Structure formats: C-alpha cells, structure tokens
Amino acid sequence: MGMTWAERLEEADVHRHPFPHLVIDDFLPDDLLAAAIRGFPNRGLISDLASRSEDLQANSRASLDLATVQACDDPRLDDLKGFYQALGLETLVRSVFTKLRPFLEDQLEPGADQHPFLPRMSPDDRQNWLEGIPSFSYDIQPGINPPQFAGLEPHLDDKYEIFAGLLYLHPADMPPVGGDLILYECGPGHVFDGTRLKGNAYVVKPVKRIAYRHNRFVALLNGQSSLHGVTPYLESDNQLPRRLYNIITEAYNIPYKSYRYWDLARGKKTTTIKHAVKGAAMLLRHRLARALFPSRVAAQLRKYTPGEVMDRWEFWA
C-alpha cells in the first residue's frame, strides 16, 4: 500500500528559495488519484455550472468553486463530491497551512490556530465576513486551461490569499509539454501594476522551473516576494488538456494580508501618493457601507467573494 498524502506532506521539505514552497510527487495514493480523475468535470460541465463569470476568466482557466459544487444537486457532480469527501479537504488545507505558516513574511495574530476553516463563499463564510467573525476561507477548484493557453506572466496572487496549492493531473502515456510553473526572483527594482510586473515583465530572473507532471502537488506561500508564472501549454502538442485542482486558503475574515499596498514598488512617488489618497477614500466608503447598508453589501456577496467586494472599494492600482 502506498503512502497517504498526509505522510508525504509530513515528510516533505519546505524549499525556501526564492520563496517558501512545497513540491511533492506521487501525492495521492492510487485509489484517491483514480477518484480525482474520475470526478474531474469537463469544460462543458464547468461552463454550465460556474456561478460567477469571473470563474471562467480567472487566470485564463475555466474553474468551478467549492460553494457551487456543494450547493448543486446535479448528478454529474457526484463523483467530484465523492473525491472531495475521500480526500478530506479541510484536513488537507489545515495540514498545508500548518506546514507553511512558520515561513509567513508577516505572522498571523495570536490564537489564529483556533479560528475555523470554512468553505469559501459558503453561507457561514459570508456571514462571518459581514459580522467580522474571525475565520479562514478555503476553496478547491478543478480548472482547465484553454486549448491555446499562452501561459501566465510573472505575478503575485491576491493579497488575501495565504497559500495556493496545485494538484496536477495528466494521466497519459506521454509526459506533457509546457504548462510548467516558474518561480522568479523578486528584486527591489521591480515596479508593479496591481499584482503584475509593470513594463517588460520577462526581464525578471527565473530561479526555478517546476514541471507540470501527473499527480504532482505544489504549494506556494503567498507574499510580496512570491513572484511566479506559467509557461505556455498548447493542446496541439499534448495528449490531454492542462488540468489541475487549485486549492487555496484566504484570510479576509482575520483580517490579514500577505502583502500591503506599500510593500510593492509602484513607480513615481507622486503616483504612489495619488493612489494612497484614493485608496484611503475608497476604504472609508467601504467601512461606511458595511455599517450603514449591510443588506446591500450582503446582496453583493451573492455574486462576488468578500475579497472581490473589498477590491471594488479599496483601491488596487
């Protein structure tokens, strides 16, 4: 009998350069891996069921969030739900969090270990955010890249995200070509526009290439130095589309940010000041709206995550 994912995770080393991350091969034992493949939805099913247009646009990846899967009684999702149950998703998220937490650039508040972990966008998750109750939010999203996926340029993940886990699937005889994860060295001279490098992003130095391989699990700790991208993946060069389960944990209910506006270079000082003033005004509007019009904010949560709602008030360059 092969090792469980928990045993492989416990034995894995956290690589520190260029930022903390995990790479674990043969992550799932055979029975769980078969369930992961069997339950993976195709593009048509994802398009039919995705509850938010953003899911179809995010990172050029068609994906399906956990809250949508849990709330849907479509029998085509039965195998996917069975995989999630067999995987022990909350236990997996907690275990990865425990493994990576000591390497956070900014430590979480004392007692954060006692906060509950809730499915992202579930009723309890939304209610906790509205009421300011501390909790972590997690999600798992089966995702498929488009046939002519051009890759992702160097970028940071959302500031509310603590870590991102990627479970790659490619059950084919021939290994895939492309779709590899690239980790970059984030230097003091890099200027950001939002979460992406401004100008010619590819002058940044690549440090490590992590190949897209079947049953490989990668976890990236998010922070101001966690610059990463993906190489192109063309289905015409491969036997199967690029597929993965994206597993994330966020902390917008703590509140906690993996990096702040002032942590990233934005270019000219006048531009930075202008954006900071606008950001302060938008943040004030956000707080007033939560205090004076809670029902309006709750209505917005039916379509957007709390992080997305806040990003519509808080200025993000």
ZAZA-814655 format. One record per residue (C-alpha): residue in one letter; x, y, z. Coordinates in pm, 1 decimal, always signed. Example, Ala and Ser with C-alpha at 12.3 -4.5 7.8 and 13.67 -1.06 7.14 Angstrom:
! residues 2
+------+----------+----------+----------+
| resn |        x |        y |        z |
+------+----------+----------+----------+
|    a |  +1230.0 |   -450.0 |   +780.0 |
|    s |  +1367.0 |   -106.0 |   +714.0 |
+------+----------+----------+----------+
This chain:
! residues 317
+------+----------+----------+----------+
| resn |        x |        y |        z |
+------+----------+----------+----------+
|    m |     +0.0 |     +0.0 |     +0.0 |
|    g |   +135.8 |   +341.4 |    -96.3 |
|    m |   +189.9 |   +633.6 |   +134.5 |
|    t |   -103.4 |   +859.5 |   +216.7 |
|    w |    -95.0 |  +1224.7 |   +115.0 |
|    a |    -64.4 |  +1314.4 |   +485.2 |
|    e |   +251.9 |  +1103.3 |   +518.0 |
|    r |   +403.8 |  +1254.1 |   +204.3 |
|    l |   +321.5 |  +1603.9 |   +325.7 |
|    e |   +473.7 |  +1538.7 |   +666.8 |
|    e |   +798.9 |  +1415.0 |   +510.9 |
|    a |   +824.4 |  +1694.7 |   +254.0 |
|    d |  +1080.0 |  +1972.5 |   +293.1 |
|    v |   +977.7 |  +2335.1 |   +258.0 |
|    h |  +1202.6 |  +2491.2 |     -6.3 |
|    r |  +1299.4 |  +2847.1 |    +89.5 |
|    h |  +1436.7 |  +2987.5 |   -238.0 |
|    p |  +1317.3 |  +3209.7 |   -398.8 |
|    f |  +1021.3 |  +3194.8 |   -155.5 |
|    p |   +870.2 |  +2916.8 |    +58.8 |
|    h |   +707.2 |  +2635.4 |   -140.8 |
|    l |   +644.4 |  +2260.7 |   -148.9 |
|    v |   +684.1 |  +2012.1 |   -433.0 |
|    i |   +553.3 |  +1658.6 |   -366.4 |
|    d |   +548.5 |  +1388.3 |   -634.1 |
|    d |   +306.9 |  +1091.5 |   -631.2 |
|    f |    +97.8 |  +1292.7 |   -388.5 |
|    l |   -225.1 |  +1090.7 |   -395.5 |
|    p |   -233.2 |   +711.6 |   -347.1 |
|    d |   -378.7 |   +510.5 |   -635.4 |
|    d |   -738.7 |   +495.8 |   -508.7 |
|    l |   -760.7 |   +871.0 |   -443.6 |
|    l |   -586.8 |   +951.7 |   -769.9 |
|    a |   -840.3 |   +741.1 |   -959.8 |
|    a |  -1120.1 |   +928.2 |   -780.3 |
|    a |   -961.0 |  +1264.6 |   -867.5 |
|    i |   -950.9 |  +1172.4 |  -1235.8 |
|    r |  -1298.7 |  +1020.6 |  -1237.3 |
|    g |  -1456.6 |  +1322.2 |  -1068.4 |
|    f |  -1285.0 |  +1592.0 |  -1275.7 |
|    p |  -1551.9 |  +1785.0 |  -1471.2 |
|    n |  -1509.8 |  +1864.1 |  -1839.6 |
|    r |  -1520.8 |  +2215.1 |  -1986.8 |
|    g |  -1886.5 |  +2187.0 |  -2081.1 |
|    l |  -1994.1 |  +2094.7 |  -1728.6 |
|    i |  -1785.6 |  +2374.3 |  -1575.0 |
|    s |  -1937.1 |  +2627.4 |  -1815.6 |
|    d |  -2288.8 |  +2503.2 |  -1735.8 |
|    l |  -2247.1 |  +2530.4 |  -1359.5 |
|    a |  -1997.5 |  +2810.4 |  -1288.2 |
|    s |  -2192.2 |  +3057.6 |  -1077.2 |
|    r |  -1976.6 |  +3362.7 |  -1145.9 |
|    s |  -1844.7 |  +3495.7 |  -1473.6 |
|    e |  -1511.9 |  +3564.1 |  -1300.3 |
|    d |  -1460.2 |  +3190.4 |  -1259.7 |
|    l |  -1444.7 |  +3148.6 |  -1636.7 |
|    q |  -1199.0 |  +3434.0 |  -1676.9 |
|    a |   -968.1 |  +3378.0 |  -1380.4 |
|    n |   -612.4 |  +3312.2 |  -1494.9 |
|    s |   -742.6 |  +3202.5 |  -1837.0 |
|    r |   -874.4 |  +2892.9 |  -1661.4 |
|    a |  -1230.0 |  +2756.5 |  -1660.6 |
|    s |  -1291.1 |  +2658.7 |  -1298.0 |
|    l |  -1564.9 |  +2555.9 |  -1059.3 |
|    d |  -1561.0 |  +2670.3 |   -695.8 |
|    l |  -1642.2 |  +2451.9 |   -396.1 |
|    a |  -1950.4 |  +2650.3 |   -284.6 |
|    t |  -2112.8 |  +2597.8 |   -625.3 |
|    v |  -2040.2 |  +2224.3 |   -615.1 |
|    q |  -2179.3 |  +2188.3 |   -262.5 |
|    a |  -2497.5 |  +2378.5 |   -343.7 |
|    c |  -2565.7 |  +2191.6 |   -669.9 |
|    d |  -2762.5 |  +1865.0 |   -690.5 |
|    d |  -2658.0 |  +1788.8 |  -1048.4 |
|    p |  -2577.2 |  +1413.6 |  -1057.5 |
|    r |  -2283.2 |  +1486.1 |  -1289.5 |
|    l |  -2103.2 |  +1618.5 |   -979.7 |
|    d |  -2148.7 |  +1304.9 |   -769.2 |
|    d |  -1801.7 |  +1169.0 |   -848.3 |
|    l |  -1641.7 |  +1506.0 |   -774.7 |
|    k |  -1818.8 |  +1529.3 |   -440.1 |
|    g |  -1709.5 |  +1174.5 |   -362.9 |
|    f |  -1347.8 |  +1267.7 |   -432.1 |
|    y |  -1366.5 |  +1572.6 |   -205.2 |
|    q |  -1507.8 |  +1361.6 |    +76.8 |
|    a |  -1245.6 |  +1088.9 |    +34.9 |
|    l |   -966.3 |  +1346.1 |    +14.2 |
|    g |  -1056.6 |  +1509.2 |   +345.1 |
|    l |  -1031.6 |  +1860.0 |   +205.4 |
|    e |  -1044.0 |  +2058.0 |   +530.2 |
|    t |   -778.9 |  +1833.1 |   +685.0 |
|    l |   -558.2 |  +1881.9 |   +378.1 |
|    v |   -595.5 |  +2260.5 |   +392.0 |
|    r |   -517.3 |  +2270.7 |   +764.0 |
|    s |   -214.4 |  +2046.1 |   +717.7 |
|    v |    -64.3 |  +2257.4 |   +438.0 |
|    f |   -133.6 |  +2572.1 |   +640.3 |
|    t |    +43.9 |  +2424.6 |   +943.7 |
|    k |   +341.6 |  +2324.7 |   +726.4 |
|    l |   +383.7 |  +2668.8 |   +568.8 |
|    r |   +273.8 |  +2901.2 |   +847.9 |
|    p |   +618.9 |  +2932.2 |  +1016.5 |
|    f |   +751.7 |  +3087.0 |   +694.7 |
|    l |   +495.7 |  +3368.9 |   +662.5 |
|    e |   +655.4 |  +3708.4 |   +594.4 |
|    d |   +411.9 |  +3865.0 |   +845.3 |
|    q |   +286.6 |  +3646.5 |  +1128.0 |
|    l |    -82.4 |  +3596.3 |  +1196.0 |
|    e |   -245.3 |  +3720.8 |  +1513.1 |
|    p |   -211.4 |  +3512.0 |  +1831.5 |
|    g |   -476.2 |  +3243.3 |  +1859.7 |
|    a |   -529.2 |  +3218.9 |  +1483.3 |
|    d |   -490.6 |  +2840.8 |  +1508.3 |
|    q |   -827.5 |  +2826.8 |  +1681.4 |
|    h |  -1019.1 |  +3000.7 |  +1402.7 |
|    p |  -1249.1 |  +2773.9 |  +1199.7 |
|    f |  -1180.7 |  +2687.3 |   +835.5 |
|    l |  -1490.4 |  +2738.5 |   +618.9 |
|    p |  -1560.5 |  +2673.6 |   +250.3 |
|    r |  -1511.0 |  +2999.1 |    +61.3 |
|    m |  -1842.2 |  +3170.0 |    -28.6 |
|    s |  -2045.3 |  +2930.2 |   +185.6 |
|    p |  -2328.2 |  +3089.9 |   +390.7 |
|    d |  -2121.6 |  +3072.4 |   +711.5 |
|    d |  -1818.1 |  +3223.7 |   +535.5 |
|    r |  -2021.4 |  +3518.9 |   +405.6 |
|    q |  -2192.5 |  +3572.4 |   +739.7 |
|    n |  -1863.1 |  +3571.5 |   +929.1 |
|    w |  -1726.3 |  +3839.0 |   +697.7 |
|    l |  -2035.5 |  +4057.8 |   +737.2 |
|    e |  -2023.2 |  +4025.9 |  +1116.2 |
|    g |  -1644.8 |  +4050.0 |  +1149.5 |
|    i |  -1608.4 |  +3699.9 |  +1299.5 |
|    p |  -1254.3 |  +3560.7 |  +1250.6 |
|    s |  -1222.4 |  +3253.7 |  +1029.5 |
|    f |  -1020.4 |  +3119.2 |   +737.8 |
|    s |  -1174.2 |  +3052.7 |   +398.0 |
|    y |  -1066.8 |  +2770.1 |   +168.5 |
|    d |  -1160.4 |  +2658.0 |   -179.4 |
|    i |  -1082.9 |  +2382.9 |   -427.8 |
|    q |  -1137.2 |  +2449.4 |   -796.3 |
|    p |  -1096.8 |  +2194.3 |  -1074.4 |
|    g |   -956.1 |  +2403.7 |  -1357.8 |
|    i |   -888.8 |  +2354.5 |  -1729.0 |
|    n |   -677.8 |  +2589.3 |  -1937.2 |
|    p |   -791.9 |  +2681.9 |  -2290.3 |
|    p |   -654.9 |  +2479.8 |  -2586.0 |
|    q |   -407.1 |  +2752.6 |  -2684.0 |
|    f |   -303.2 |  +2854.9 |  -2331.7 |
|    a |    -33.6 |  +3121.1 |  -2368.0 |
|    g |    +92.0 |  +3092.3 |  -2010.4 |
|    l |    +93.9 |  +3344.6 |  -1727.9 |
|    e |   +340.4 |  +3628.9 |  -1693.9 |
|    p |   +514.7 |  +3687.8 |  -1357.5 |
|    h |   +260.1 |  +3788.8 |  -1094.0 |
|    l |   +162.1 |  +3770.8 |   -727.8 |
|    d |   -157.0 |  +3607.2 |   -605.1 |
|    d |   -435.0 |  +3803.9 |   -436.4 |
|    k |   -324.1 |  +3981.5 |   -119.5 |
|    y |   -581.0 |  +3797.8 |    +96.3 |
|    e |   -450.7 |  +3456.9 |     -9.2 |
|    i |   -220.6 |  +3272.6 |   +232.7 |
|    f |   -119.8 |  +2987.1 |     +6.2 |
|    a |   -213.5 |  +2823.3 |   -322.5 |
|    g |   -191.7 |  +2450.3 |   -381.9 |
|    l |   -181.6 |  +2296.2 |   -729.2 |
|    l |   -257.6 |  +1927.6 |   -782.5 |
|    y |   -165.4 |  +1843.1 |  -1142.5 |
|    l |   -346.9 |  +1575.5 |  -1345.9 |
|    h |   -218.7 |  +1435.8 |  -1676.2 |
|    p |   -291.7 |  +1061.1 |  -1694.7 |
|    a |   -135.9 |   +996.9 |  -2035.6 |
|    d |   +141.2 |   +774.3 |  -2168.5 |
|    m |   +346.2 |  +1067.6 |  -2295.1 |
|    p |   +456.8 |  +1336.7 |  -2044.7 |
|    p |   +313.3 |  +1683.8 |  -2109.3 |
|    v |   +498.3 |  +1960.9 |  -2292.3 |
|    g |   +478.1 |  +2303.7 |  -2127.9 |
|    g |   +244.1 |  +2433.4 |  -1860.3 |
|    d |   +533.8 |  +2444.8 |  -1613.4 |
|    l |   +542.0 |  +2667.5 |  -1307.1 |
|    i |   +824.0 |  +2924.3 |  -1296.7 |
|    l |   +940.7 |  +3086.2 |   -972.7 |
|    y |  +1110.9 |  +3424.7 |  -1009.0 |
|    e |  +1347.9 |  +3635.0 |   -804.9 |
|    c |  +1163.0 |  +3945.7 |   -689.7 |
|    g |  +1411.2 |  +4235.4 |   -668.3 |
|    p |  +1386.5 |  +4589.0 |   -524.4 |
|    g |  +1388.4 |  +4743.8 |   -872.0 |
|    h |  +1068.6 |  +4576.9 |   -991.7 |
|    v |   +764.1 |  +4802.4 |  -1029.6 |
|    f |   +413.4 |  +4658.3 |  -1000.8 |
|    d |    +87.0 |  +4743.9 |  -1168.8 |
|    g |   -165.5 |  +4569.0 |   -949.1 |
|    t |    -31.7 |  +4218.3 |   -893.1 |
|    r |   +170.1 |  +4204.4 |  -1216.6 |
|    l |   +507.4 |  +4348.9 |  -1300.5 |
|    k |   +490.9 |  +4675.8 |  -1490.7 |
|    g |   +667.1 |  +4710.9 |  -1825.3 |
|    n |   +868.4 |  +4424.8 |  -1969.5 |
|    a |   +788.1 |  +4158.6 |  -1712.1 |
|    y |  +1017.1 |  +3897.6 |  -1863.5 |
|    v |  +1335.9 |  +4080.3 |  -1768.2 |
|    v |  +1283.9 |  +3935.5 |  -1421.8 |
|    k |  +1518.2 |  +3647.8 |  -1335.1 |
|    p |  +1367.5 |  +3295.4 |  -1333.5 |
|    v |  +1505.3 |  +3089.2 |  -1044.7 |
|    k |  +1323.2 |  +2755.8 |  -1053.3 |
|    r |  +1112.5 |  +2559.1 |  -1301.9 |
|    i |   +860.7 |  +2309.9 |  -1162.7 |
|    a |   +735.3 |  +2082.0 |  -1439.3 |
|    y |   +366.3 |  +2013.5 |  -1487.6 |
|    r |   +351.7 |  +1640.4 |  -1411.7 |
|    h |    +78.0 |  +1391.9 |  -1326.3 |
|    n |     -3.5 |  +1361.6 |   -952.3 |
|    r |   +245.8 |  +1630.6 |   -854.7 |
|    f |   +134.8 |  +1866.2 |   -574.5 |
|    v |   +284.0 |  +2213.8 |   -544.2 |
|    a |   +204.5 |  +2464.2 |   -270.1 |
|    l |   +318.8 |  +2827.6 |   -283.0 |
|    l |   +321.0 |  +3051.4 |    +21.9 |
|    n |   +190.9 |  +3391.8 |    -84.4 |
|    g |   +378.5 |  +3712.2 |     -2.7 |
|    q |   +539.2 |  +4017.9 |   -156.3 |
|    s |   +828.1 |  +3807.6 |   -291.1 |
|    s |   +615.8 |  +3518.0 |   -423.8 |
|    l |   +653.7 |  +3604.1 |   -791.0 |
|    h |   +555.5 |  +3319.4 |  -1024.6 |
|    g |   +424.2 |  +3243.3 |  -1371.3 |
|    v |   +337.6 |  +2957.0 |  -1607.0 |
|    t |   +487.1 |  +2858.3 |  -1943.1 |
|    p |   +256.2 |  +2814.3 |  -2246.5 |
|    y |    +68.2 |  +2486.8 |  -2288.1 |
|    l |    -76.7 |  +2406.0 |  -2630.5 |
|    e |   -315.5 |  +2114.2 |  -2655.2 |
|    s |   -191.5 |  +2053.8 |  -3010.4 |
|    d |   +141.5 |  +1948.2 |  -2854.0 |
|    n |    -13.7 |  +1728.4 |  -2583.6 |
|    q |   -241.8 |  +1429.3 |  -2546.1 |
|    l |   -469.5 |  +1591.5 |  -2287.0 |
|    p |   -570.7 |  +1944.3 |  -2181.2 |
|    r |   -388.2 |  +2103.9 |  -1890.5 |
|    r |   -592.5 |  +2018.2 |  -1582.3 |
|    l |   -539.0 |  +2078.8 |  -1213.1 |
|    y |   -712.8 |  +2116.4 |   -881.1 |
|    n |   -642.1 |  +2462.7 |   -740.3 |
|    i |   -656.6 |  +2461.4 |   -358.1 |
|    i |   -638.8 |  +2794.1 |   -176.6 |
|    t |   -672.5 |  +2937.4 |   +172.2 |
|    e |   -760.0 |  +3303.2 |   +229.6 |
|    a |   -770.7 |  +3526.2 |   +536.2 |
|    y |  -1008.2 |  +3812.2 |   +458.4 |
|    n |  -1202.2 |  +3726.9 |   +777.4 |
|    i |   -899.6 |  +3770.2 |  +1009.3 |
|    p |   -820.7 |  +4029.1 |   +861.1 |
|    y |   -476.9 |  +3950.1 |   +722.7 |
|    k |   -293.5 |  +4043.6 |   +405.1 |
|    s |     +6.1 |  +3859.2 |   +262.7 |
|    y |   +134.3 |  +4197.8 |   +147.1 |
|    r |    +10.8 |  +4556.5 |   +155.4 |
|    y |     -1.4 |  +4838.2 |    -94.0 |
|    w |   +313.4 |  +4999.3 |    +47.4 |
|    d |   +508.8 |  +4672.9 |    +23.7 |
|    l |   +520.4 |  +4684.3 |   -358.1 |
|    a |   +706.1 |  +4945.2 |   -561.0 |
|    r |   +462.2 |  +5145.1 |   -774.6 |
|    g |   +694.9 |  +5375.5 |   -962.5 |
|    k |   +693.4 |  +5754.0 |   -915.6 |
|    k |   +632.4 |  +5896.9 |   -568.7 |
|    t |   +355.1 |  +6122.0 |   -699.3 |
|    t |   +176.6 |  +5818.1 |   -840.8 |
|    t |   +210.7 |  +5633.7 |   -512.0 |
|    i |    +73.3 |  +5928.4 |   -312.9 |
|    k |   -217.8 |  +5976.4 |   -552.3 |
|    h |   -309.7 |  +5608.9 |   -528.8 |
|    a |   -277.4 |  +5610.8 |   -149.1 |
|    v |   -515.2 |  +5909.6 |   -113.9 |
|    k |   -767.8 |  +5745.1 |   -342.2 |
|    g |   -727.3 |  +5419.4 |   -153.7 |
|    a |   -799.1 |  +5587.6 |   +180.5 |
|    a |  -1116.3 |  +5743.2 |    +40.3 |
|    m |  -1236.0 |  +5412.7 |   -103.0 |
|    l |  -1161.3 |  +5229.1 |   +221.5 |
|    l |  -1369.6 |  +5484.3 |   +413.8 |
|    r |  -1655.4 |  +5427.7 |   +171.5 |
|    h |  -1623.4 |  +5054.2 |   +224.4 |
|    r |  -1646.4 |  +5085.2 |   +603.8 |
|    l |  -1941.3 |  +5324.3 |   +588.3 |
|    a |  -2128.1 |  +5093.8 |   +350.7 |
|    r |  -2079.7 |  +4795.4 |   +581.6 |
|    a |  -2204.1 |  +4998.4 |   +878.2 |
|    l |  -2496.8 |  +5180.2 |   +709.8 |
|    f |  -2609.3 |  +4946.4 |   +430.5 |
|    p |  -2533.1 |  +4587.8 |   +539.6 |
|    s |  -2812.9 |  +4441.5 |   +324.9 |
|    r |  -2663.2 |  +4599.6 |    +12.6 |
|    v |  -2323.3 |  +4452.8 |    +92.8 |
|    a |  -2483.3 |  +4112.4 |   +160.8 |
|    a |  -2652.4 |  +4127.3 |   -179.8 |
|    q |  -2317.9 |  +4185.5 |   -348.4 |
|    l |  -2180.7 |  +3871.9 |   -184.0 |
|    r |  -2421.2 |  +3660.9 |   -387.3 |
|    k |  -2207.4 |  +3733.2 |   -691.1 |
|    y |  -1863.7 |  +3823.3 |   -553.6 |
|    t |  -1634.9 |  +3691.2 |   -282.8 |
|    p |  -1564.4 |  +3918.0 |    +17.1 |
|    g |  -1219.5 |  +3983.8 |   -129.5 |
|    e |  -1371.9 |  +4094.7 |   -458.8 |
|    v |  -1623.3 |  +4317.0 |   -279.8 |
|    m |  -1342.9 |  +4485.2 |    -87.1 |
|    d |  -1136.5 |  +4527.0 |   -403.4 |
|    r |  -1421.6 |  +4726.0 |   -552.2 |
|    w |  -1386.7 |  +4976.3 |   -266.8 |
|    e |  -1024.2 |  +4953.3 |   -168.3 |
|    f |   -808.8 |  +5093.6 |   -444.7 |
|    w |   -584.2 |  +4837.0 |   -613.8 |
|    a |   -358.1 |  +5010.2 |   -864.6 |
+------+----------+----------+----------+
